[in-house]
Amino acid sequence: MNLWGPHHGGLVRKIEVAALFAGVEVKVNPYHSSKADKAAIQEYTSKINPNGSIPSLETPDGPIWESRAILRYIARLDPSKNLYGKTPYEQALVDQWLDWCAKEYTPVSYAYNAPYFGHGEYDKLTHDAVIEEIKKLIKIPNEHLKKYKFLAGDNITIADIELASVLQRPFQWLWEEKFRKSIPNLTKWYEAVTSEESWKKVYGKPILCKTALTPFVTEKKKKVETGKKKKEETKKEEPKKETKKEEPKKADKAKEEKEEKPEGGKEKNPLDELPPSTFNLFDFKTLFVNAANKHEALDFFWKNFDPQGYSIWSIEYDKAEGEGQVLFLTSNLMNGFLQRLEHFRKYAFGVHGVYGDEPNLEIRGVWVWRGTEIPQEMKEHPSFEYHKFTKLDPNNEADRKKVTEFWTGLNEDEDVVDGLKARTVKYFK
């Protein structure tokens, strides 16, 4: 059976997991209206899904759309697998939790997740209220799981697959150990579901959050908040004169410094352990950013590039349904991606941007970084799985042209890059 929709999308992934549990073979067709031409869209809407939305499943009897309807269909194919529950009561519990996810949790989760992954503007007051609502909501399944191993009894059902899929991001990126202790039953249940081979084949090895992401704040928002802070500071009373403190004794000072430095120092980055390279990335970045003629700076790059110590990559964001329609939201999404890579600046340079026209905007970039493979900094990025990485060959004419287009097409709303108009362009340096 053909499953239509991008492989990385949560709606598609949960169906893949259910199919594996059910022993049903589905083939993912990575269709997305934002990347399809008019003829493909016309065919999809006329033959598969008149709404044009994803996912959809082609069955021997005809197409089915809406992700939870597809889950129910797959669960009913082999009743012996108990994916829809063993008794009428368990089946009612499955329906109950599917509906709860759809009507109660998922709508709030969109607002909850958005600021952490660059999908929307962050407003502290509003987001604090959303966090409190999420805390109230997750207490409901946490209490329910005091009596049940899984949501509908002793077996994993499509209700467990549905809820685990919508909680995957919070458990991996937002809910630290301290927070997880407040929902012990839900945490134990999540670990049980995600430890199943059928889950791991689709989502990979489950990871629980160590350090939570912070909300992404746009530069515009930062300036507004900084301005407010300065105004408040000017209203404050004159500070009292501070009495001069005695300098700490040398022995005490040395002790303080020792306590501040962790035993053994910082963990070494594998990129620092690579053999020396003839290419000096810092010098190139300085030259390129300040060069009036980017083509001349690019000539310097090609003459001095070391393919044994560095590699060049094209990065493309694989949009989910509804993304890439509005420029400022798409730019926020791109900025959120870059913000999570602050610790990688020492090892990389790139031009990353938003290209195209509303409502079909794309996020793309061309980068050079230390090493010849995708580094750990990228693999640990919250949205790594939603990006396509293609290694470029410095000796291939088409690949060199691609680098030239991205690194010299910096004029927003003027230059055409990769066949699309440049809308928001950023250096990563």
Steps between C-alpha positions, in 0.01 A plus 500: 500500500623851418520750784510857370689765698857605594681229693616737777147620583352384830168412335677266258738355757230386742329313213831334409537388863144362509561314174811335646309394812222363279738324260362703209726620221469866402715688253551869573451733205661830616230715341461859615293762323764769560752300296270352235416654164146590396447175312603288801277703734208463260549124481530468879187701575293327230608142574623483862384785725263778386615717792859493373625429852732226624528222602288273282508123461427311180330172594377214276148637548584865439672797669459606863600838639529648852779347710282356780262339251805336341619379843158344565501331160844346556405386853190320368688306229614233746288492820736240653766772541265681743601843366140611544452331837372153595156588639231756418611696809865505393393606150302786655811601697701505175242730341491712815877565496512557124228762538671651806823542305315659208274733695686577824877450483607549137349850448681628811821316411534698176515825699723335761763365256505793257741744676755225567527395137467839328140451383362819649559815704582459869301700750590415861163581654307298242745213501505471880122451485544232233757319717258494793229359273737227378585408861130461580437291189784249547391433857192331353679209324753491787215431748333252262825302473502434875247222426607394152827388343394654169215736416244225431632214712794261486578533127629782283223639281474775242406733787848451650662555160298821451582650840867396495543665160367835620709481819822402320631855461431613860656184646808537280554877503296673773428282803810466715540234770369728775180561305463132405496412871169686527348260242652162598223282359499678165880483481507127576230440238685711239823306556310171460337604171813653348719203593302278259687407181209616282535848651879512474499398133313821420606750768841359589635441847290692755676791672383674816575870545807596701494878447181663378497727199429868563235684297625665184469881516532701178741793475202737473352361821837525677526870409150571631570318828839673539333837446239426767770389743700820449190715561429313823859544614488878449196519729682329786650704783868588502692200637666534837874553504679173539766464764829375364543131565830352597674290236478132593819341617705328229441157648122557514500639147691199370251272676207682340654470155564131553139445604375683189703281262362147461735212572683398183394813307257513210419195295700501177318545172586222249548769234793638700667161486511491119839528323611858422359657185656739251170689477448776760124533547516806725709694249265404219191608695659835579600550137165395355272698730699820450566456127331752272532250215371162619608329177864591567470366855350182358798463265722509809282228656534262205878552479553432871225249586623176662261208421686274743432726797171668404184421307227699322131422553161601369227509768128502418215511750225247432187696581198358678146570385415869546860621528670738258186702432582824682838673468549623859399162648730317259783740588436431870522129428834550323633723781401237754706242310807728501457602863533138614843484333675785684757255641592391145610840366868432562494210256274617218397768254184513296242709323152393603175658398136502400439480126197508272159663526209475742337252549779270372811620682804275548778502762839411351869565540852406396760442771864407546612339825789320667516130422371298209177366653190643670624606848342417832388862545265455206385151596405621848298792363128482593398520134782294344259233375297765315795610286656343193882513491679459166878496477629715212802415287742795457610348168148475361396799287132486599590486870742792468226698327265425791755631751551813289125571477444473875815682610472790255119529472465706815269780384158437650201533264741538207736204449380163370655201675433138407224629271325686785498866608708566815272633776692475830873430490726436800870433551595225740850604604 
